[in-house]
């Protein structure tokens, strides 16, 4: 099983892929979906792409259907996830919950993005993940971009996210029907 602890913000880093990340994501997916079968959880971001280096934070999308946002937040809160603090937190109309998870002989930072199922943001996150999984050249370019961001001295997580945003947006615009 696992223990959900308090999330601690830390500087952005560029780390090797942790092969345990998909297992951790699966544990959380199962726990969340067991509590509320109307929710569907997907693993996205770099940690969902085999071998992809990055910040090491496990990103999940917790998707809900219209009218179920409150239930989605309640499930995450009951599991011990916390609201974001500091920086520029997502609004409660499109929240992100955070946690530190102790399991599999490690500690993992988790970002759980709570978004409407099949909405534009959901489709884009999944499309980008799938593109990274299927295109080694895209994955390498993404890793190089993130490595350059860290090398430039950017260490604040929010600044890091903004800096890689233009790369992601440009690639998403090339994908058909995200």
N, C-alpha and C positions, 0 to 999 in steps of 0.2 A: 504494500500500500504506500501511501505518501503522507507527508505532513505539510500543510500549508502554513507558511510563515509570513512575516512582514517583509514587504518589498523595500529594498534599499536602492535608491537612485545611485548610479555610479557613472563614472566617465565612460564614454564610448570607446570601445577597443576594437581591434580587428583580430579575430581569433580563428583557429582551425575549427572545422566542423566537428561537432560532438555527435558520434553515432548513436548516443543514447537519446538524443532529442526527439526522434519519432516515437520512441517508447513512452517518453514522458508525455508527449502530446496525446498519445493513445490512452494513457491512464486518465488524463483529464477529460478527454472526449467521453470515455465510458462513464466517468463519475457524473459529468454534467447531464448527459443524455439519460442516464438512469434516473436522476432526480426529476427530469422533465422531458419526456419523450417527444414533446413538440419542438424541442430545440435540436438543431443540427450543428455540430462542431467540426470545423476543418482546420488542419494545420497549414499555415501559409508562411511566407517569408523565407529567409535564407536557411533556417534550420529544417525546413521541409524539403530542401533540395539536397539530395545525397552529395556529399563532398564540398558543398558550397561554404566558403569561409564568410564570416561576418561578425556581427556584434554579439552573437551567442544568445540573444533573447529569443525565447520560443513564442512565436506569434500564433494566436488562435483567432479564428472568427467564430463567434457564437451567434448563429443566425436564428432569427425568430420570424414568425409570420405576423401580419398586421394585427395589432392589438395586444401582442404578447411581450412587448418590451419590458414591462414591469416584472413579469415572471422571469425573464432572462436575467435581469439584474438581481432579483431575489435569490435565484439559484446560485449565482456566483458569490453573492454576499454570504449565503449560508455555508458555502464551502470554505470561506475564509479569505476570499479575494478582497482587495481594498480599492477604494477610489484613488484615482491619481492625486498626487499632491505636488505642489511646486510647478514651475514652468507654466505651460499653457494647457491645462487639462481639456480633454474632449468634453463637450457639453453633455448633460445627462440625457439629451434627446438622441445622442449617438455616443454612448459612453465607452470608456475603456476601463477595465478593471485590471489590477496588477497583483502579483503574488510572487513569493519565493517558495519554491517547492523542493523539499528534501526527499529524495528517493534515489534508488539505483546508485547508491554510494556517491551522491553528488548533490549540489544545490543549483537550482535552475531558476532564472528569472523568467516570469511569464507575463505577456501582455495579451489580455483577452478583449478583443474588439467586438463589441455587441452591435450587430448591424442587421438590417432587414434582409431576409433571404431573397436571393435572386435580384436584388437591387443593383444599381450601377456599381457601387463600391464593392459589393460582394463579387460580382462578375469580374471586375478589374483585378482584385486581389488574387482570385483563383487563376485568371488568365495569365497574370505575370508569373505566378508560381509554376504553372504548367509550361510556360515558355522557357523558364529557367531550367526546368527538368529535361526538356526535350532538345534544347539548343546549347551545346557546350560552349560555343563561341560567345553567346549572350551571357552565359554564366561567368565566363572569364572576364568579359568586359565589365560586368557588374562588380565582380570581386576587385578588379583593378580600380574602378571608380571609388569604391568604399575604402580601399587601402590608401589611395591618394588623399581622400578626405581626412583620414586619421593622420597621415604623414604631414598634411598642411597645418596641423596643430589644432584642428577642431576636435574637442573632446566632450563638449556638452551634447547629451543625447538628442535634445531638440534641434540644435544646430546641425548635428550629423544627419538627422532625418530630413531636415530641409535641404541640405546639400545634396543628398542622393535623390531627392524628389524630382529634379529635372531629368535625370537619367531615366527614372521609372516612367515619368509622363511621356517622354519621347518614345520609349519602347512600346508603351501601351497604345499610343496613337498609331503605331504600325500594325498592331494586332487587329485582326478582323473581328468585329462584333464582341468587344469585351463587355 
